[in-house]
Amino acid sequence: MFKKILLIVAVLLPMSAFAQKFAVVDAQSIFSAMPETAAAETQIQSSAKQYGEEIQKLQAEVEKLVGEYQAIAEDPNTPQSIKERRMAEVQEKAAKVEQFRAQAEQDMMRQRDQILAPIQTKLTDAIKAVGQEGAYTFVIGKEDGLLFYIGSDVTDITQAVKAKLGI
């Protein structure tokens, strides 16, 4: 029974492939050309700069504490308990800086996703619309890395999608 089904699928599959239309699209180049992308990147870079400046300030505070610790650590008259407290202070501040850095990276990734999501949705919708207008069975992204050969029966709809987006 299984062999009969497999045989039927093997016979019908090539026939159904002739009725299908395929298209490719360079979504990455379209995404880069969208005016919204440039504005979003500017916003993301602005936030990254703010986080970077804050991290530099915190790092300067740690360096100052390290310098103060080194000054008292070299003084033989400074009690060991003060040296230990200062060392703990340096370690605690350095840990907080690393924690803030990790949180900043997460925040930046989340912000990037939130800012770029509507742009990606707009692009996806335009690709779907052009695909439906052209009655394509499959629209494959060029950047997926799966395209080794594009035959004459495959249409590149990149320019049509750009036109749909007004680019």
C-alpha positions as CSV (number, residue, x, y, z in Angstrom):
1,M,0.0,0.0,0.0
2,F,2.8,2.4,1.0
3,K,4.7,1.7,-2.2
4,K,1.6,2.4,-4.3
5,I,1.1,5.8,-2.6
6,L,4.8,6.6,-3.1
7,L,4.6,5.6,-6.8
8,I,1.5,7.9,-7.3
9,V,3.2,10.8,-5.6
10,A,6.4,10.2,-7.6
11,V,4.4,10.2,-10.9
12,L,2.2,13.2,-10.1
13,L,4.8,15.4,-8.4
14,P,6.7,16.2,-11.6
15,M,3.4,17.0,-13.4
16,S,2.3,19.4,-10.7
17,A,5.7,21.2,-10.8
18,F,5.0,22.4,-14.4
19,A,2.0,24.3,-13.3
20,Q,3.9,26.1,-10.5
21,K,5.5,29.5,-10.8
22,F,8.6,30.4,-8.8
23,A,10.0,33.8,-7.9
24,V,13.0,35.0,-6.0
25,V,13.4,38.3,-4.1
26,D,16.4,40.1,-2.6
27,A,14.6,41.1,0.6
28,Q,17.8,42.3,2.3
29,S,18.5,44.9,-0.4
30,I,14.9,46.1,-0.3
31,F,15.0,46.3,3.5
32,S,18.2,48.4,3.3
33,A,16.6,50.7,0.7
34,M,13.5,51.4,2.7
35,P,13.5,55.0,4.1
36,E,12.1,53.7,7.4
37,T,15.2,51.5,7.9
38,A,17.6,54.5,7.9
39,A,15.4,56.3,10.4
40,A,15.2,53.2,12.6
41,E,19.0,52.7,12.4
42,T,19.5,56.3,13.5
43,Q,17.3,55.8,16.5
44,I,19.0,52.6,17.4
45,Q,22.5,54.2,17.1
46,S,21.3,57.1,19.3
47,S,20.3,54.7,22.1
48,A,23.5,52.7,21.7
49,K,25.5,55.9,22.1
50,Q,23.6,56.8,25.3
51,Y,24.3,53.3,26.7
52,G,27.9,53.5,25.7
53,E,28.3,56.9,27.4
54,E,26.7,55.5,30.6
55,I,29.0,52.5,30.6
56,Q,32.0,54.7,30.1
57,K,31.0,56.8,33.2
58,L,30.5,53.6,35.3
59,Q,33.8,52.2,34.1
60,A,35.6,55.5,35.0
61,E,34.1,55.2,38.5
62,V,35.5,51.6,38.8
63,E,38.9,52.8,37.6
64,K,38.9,55.6,40.2
65,L,38.0,53.1,42.9
66,V,40.8,50.8,41.7
67,G,43.3,53.7,41.9
68,E,42.1,54.5,45.4
69,Y,42.4,50.9,46.4
70,Q,45.9,50.6,45.0
71,A,47.0,53.7,46.9
72,I,45.9,52.3,50.3
73,A,47.0,48.7,49.4
74,E,50.5,49.9,49.1
75,D,50.4,51.8,52.4
76,P,51.7,49.5,55.2
77,N,49.9,51.6,57.8
78,T,46.4,50.9,56.4
79,P,44.6,48.2,58.4
80,Q,43.8,45.0,56.5
81,S,40.0,45.4,57.2
82,I,40.0,48.7,55.3
83,K,41.9,47.2,52.4
84,E,39.4,44.3,52.3
85,R,36.4,46.7,52.4
86,R,37.8,48.8,49.6
87,M,38.6,45.7,47.5
88,A,35.0,44.4,48.1
89,E,33.8,47.9,47.0
90,V,35.8,47.7,43.8
91,Q,34.5,44.2,43.1
92,E,30.9,45.1,43.8
93,K,31.1,48.2,41.5
94,A,32.7,46.2,38.8
95,A,30.0,43.5,39.0
96,K,27.3,46.2,38.8
97,V,29.0,47.6,35.7
98,E,29.0,44.2,34.0
99,Q,25.4,43.6,35.1
100,F,24.4,47.0,33.6
101,R,26.4,46.2,30.4
102,A,24.5,42.9,30.0
103,Q,21.2,44.5,30.7
104,A,22.0,47.3,28.1
105,E,22.8,44.6,25.5
106,Q,19.4,42.9,26.1
107,D,17.6,46.3,26.1
108,M,19.3,47.2,22.8
109,M,18.3,43.9,21.2
110,R,14.7,44.2,22.4
111,Q,14.5,47.8,21.2
112,R,16.0,46.9,17.8
113,D,13.4,44.2,17.4
114,Q,10.6,46.5,18.4
115,I,11.8,49.3,16.0
116,L,12.5,47.0,13.0
117,A,9.4,44.7,13.4
118,P,6.9,47.1,11.6
119,I,9.4,47.6,8.8
120,Q,9.9,43.9,8.4
121,T,6.1,43.4,8.4
122,K,5.6,46.0,5.8
123,L,8.3,44.4,3.6
124,T,6.8,40.9,4.1
125,D,3.3,42.2,3.2
126,A,4.6,43.8,0.0
127,I,6.4,40.5,-1.0
128,K,3.2,38.6,-0.3
129,A,1.1,41.1,-2.3
130,V,3.5,40.9,-5.3
131,G,3.6,37.1,-5.0
132,Q,-0.2,37.0,-5.1
133,E,-0.5,39.4,-7.9
134,G,1.9,37.4,-10.0
135,A,0.3,34.1,-9.0
136,Y,3.6,32.6,-7.8
137,T,3.5,29.3,-6.0
138,F,6.7,30.0,-4.1
139,V,8.7,33.2,-3.4
140,I,12.2,32.4,-2.2
141,G,14.6,34.9,-0.6
142,K,17.9,35.2,-2.3
143,E,19.7,35.7,1.0
144,D,18.6,32.4,2.3
145,G,21.7,30.8,0.8
146,L,19.8,28.0,-0.9
147,L,19.9,29.4,-4.4
148,F,22.6,27.8,-6.5
149,Y,21.0,28.1,-9.9
150,I,18.1,30.3,-11.1
151,G,16.6,29.0,-14.3
152,S,14.7,31.0,-16.9
153,D,11.4,29.8,-15.4
154,V,12.1,31.7,-12.1
155,T,11.2,35.4,-11.9
156,D,13.1,37.9,-9.8
157,I,10.4,40.1,-8.2
158,T,12.8,42.4,-6.3
159,Q,12.0,45.4,-8.5
160,A,8.3,44.8,-8.3
161,V,8.4,44.7,-4.5
162,K,10.5,48.0,-4.5
163,A,7.8,49.5,-6.7
164,K,5.1,48.3,-4.4
165,L,6.8,50.0,-1.5
166,G,7.5,53.2,-3.5
167,I,11.3,52.8,-3.5
